[in-house]
């Protein structure tokens, strides 16, 4: 007999409704209050670390940029770098984000900035041609992206997609018709693209940017009115009466709530040094306080018998809700036991009893599951070419959108194994592959890309990954932009943690390379594109040991790539003439032999890094490439080494002979896990 009658259910439903209503009424007492202004002010009369000891903390430098104590200026590019002034790009940003957008009202902040700047040639250069691109005042969403040199003014690079928002006012001394430039002496307003939304000849206000004199710019933006005013003149003159441009400009769609502000500049085949001599910036954004309801404070004050004044606090919405829920549970338990007592007297069901059919428990939205080919085809618009993310020897990656539930539509990356690969692998491999995909999909770790599911039928085999918005590491590491060392070091540690977790589960990745490492929205590194080699059964213990050791070797190569900013198979990484052409791994060992490991470090990272930390990480990478019986560590040991607390074992003075020659073929074989015996 069902112990719950329809009337009882209605009673319980009413109690729950009452709890929700009381909670809502109480919570509604806290309303949006009056608007307040949030103001941020920056003032740099110069950029000398002598006059301002905090300057190195306040200004974040990327690429070829430096703070010059000699000229007390911010300078792009850095003429002291050995690779010259041509094709250089640099950024200098205020190191903390600034609130420039109110998401509640969708209103941009108002800001005013003025800065003095100068374009000139280095006295040591033989290039007498002026016009080495230009300088921008820039507003960007992050503090680590560096744009391309040349006409891109270090604003954007190839890794920046349509979601990368950047707002800039450029002062350009090169004429690039493809970007709509009116001349080689112009001011432009750029919104997420190099093609200026508005471009004006600087000569219209009597200013010639590359004449070697010091100029001053004034930029004022009225956020609520979406209005910008730009003025340009000599640093010694007063505020110009005539603006370069004054008009309507809505930048709200190019702003996040918090953005970084600063400068970017670049050179191309013609060189020019861009110096910022002073900078003043003030922003004012609107925010709203949360205040109590309009009930008077007097109504909440009680005068006690002793004359003391006390406040009476109303019960919180949570306490009200919990009280009614407890009451509802008491009613339900009472009805349940009452029904059981009645049930002992007979099994007759009353006509008033309501019987509810059993419902199948829904699958949690994030639990991996099997998809049909039709579902994945619909998610990728029929595997449209426009959705292709990349490909390798095993198949093609597509971007797709899956409807997990009515309220959850998530982006995924779908690897579609090619028919040629599957046919050459054989039926037994296909069975094992699917078993491994399902097994690894059950593994969860912050540094592993979650597997959403899989698909297999007579023709198709696919695996569905969660889509990682910032893409693979190789685009950031080998592209035009420059990842700073702090980001690279975090990537190395994240990958080590992910591999160590896999090894603790008797699994192996077997495909470790920069294109298999992805960066999430917070730039945490996560491992994806697994090799799908399951090593959990007793019959595969040997394979487990071989594959995990191969993972460590591949991790060593990966570390060298991160430190050097060069691909392991790039034969011309022997950029040091005395060593000629050789692969990255052999070059690293040669530099270790001569105690010159610092020469391998990516010079594009500039001087803002702890060189001793970089060299230690490089040594950890070399340890991972040792023979297995000659000191190659486990990933558990690698994680300890990267904590920077445990001392490193001493590397051999010379390279192990059995390791060489290294070739791209050897590196590829090692990634399969079956041909690494020659390296051990």
C-alpha angles and dihedrals in degrees: 000000000000106000093206121082124198090251091054092051091050089052093052092045090053092052092051091047089051091052092051092046094050091046091050093047092050095045091049089065088077105073137171108280134204122316119258131189121244109205129192122187128190124185126181112169085182139346101244117133087209092062094035114031091185094058093101090055096042097049122057113204124204130185119339099358131117144173108241116209089185094062094021087230144119106249134198121213110025107232092196092070113107096229094068133235100290121106094004129151131189143170134199117192136175100258098230126062118248126215106248104156137046107215093194095061096021088233124147118228121252116241141176125198135173128182139168119226142172136200117208142145124256111257089228096054122101092203106105095180114107124212111076096172112273154255132278137197099222141194112197138169098235143029101228109053115102120192130221125284123242118040092352089076090214088286102118138001139196092276092058111097132187090284092062104100119201130164118195143168107209130204101198131185098182126079111226110173091188088067094046095253112170095206145334090274109055147126118225138185112219124193111189093318141066091240104092118236085210128012126184132183109249088210087070087076095038097259125132108191098201098047091105096246127121114262132189129214128200118197121181125178125189106205102193091047095038091227129143130196122191124186130179132191148127118309091235096050127085125255106305116248094211119061123220086222134353120175151098117316127164111200096163095108090055096053134086119197091263123032139168121243130201143091139303130188140168146186131217128188087318116064133222135157116230114204128187108201102182138001136196122181133174127176130185120193131177123242134169130232121222109230136176123264125280091269108126121249089232089066090061096049122091123189109219127218091261091054094255117141116229132177122232112217117206115232113268121253089248092057092047091050093047092049092054092044091053089050090050091050091050090053092048093050091048091051092046096054091041089055092049091053090052091047092060089065094059145325097247112132117221119233088235093059115107118215117201119202117242113260125214110243108250119242112255109255094238097045112111113249143168117274128199122238088244091057094051092043090054090047091057098039090253093319089299116194090235089067095055112122097179144304143229138185092287102048151304131294120223132188113230143170119227127193101223090173139341089276100037124067109166134183117238139182113229122200109206110196112222120246090232092057094045094047092050091047095056136223096287091054091051091053093048092044092056092046090052094047091053092047096049091045087068092059116095128188133146090243097049124081107243116242111225096192148293144250131214131167135142093294110020137057117181139162123208119216129185108260114250109210101211094052129219125337095240091070090056097038101045100026127093094271120083124229110213119237094253089061093045092050091052090050091053092050093046092051091048091052092050094049092046090054092050091050091050087059092050090252131124133205098213095183105067114159135120092269089058093054116081132194118223127209091282091045093251110153117240128184118235140151091067122201087228099226111154114204102172102107126085092243090060100051091111092049089050092056093046094047095046092049088050089052090056091050091049090048089056091054089045091054091052090052092050093049096044099036087225133115118252092232096046101115095196094059084107087096088154103091096212091063098046119203119341141137122274096254095051090045090053091053092046090053089048090054091055093040091242100119091135088071089070093061115110104258091203089076089072125208099308096102139083102253093197089057092049092050091048091054089048089053090051087054091052091049089057091057095055122110110280093242092042101062110300104154129221119248089252089060091044091057089053092049091052091056083074092226104090115073117244123243112250114266117231113264092238134029118275104256094219090062095067150118093039118195136173087254091056091048090050093049091049090055089063091059096225102084101048095099090094089059096052 
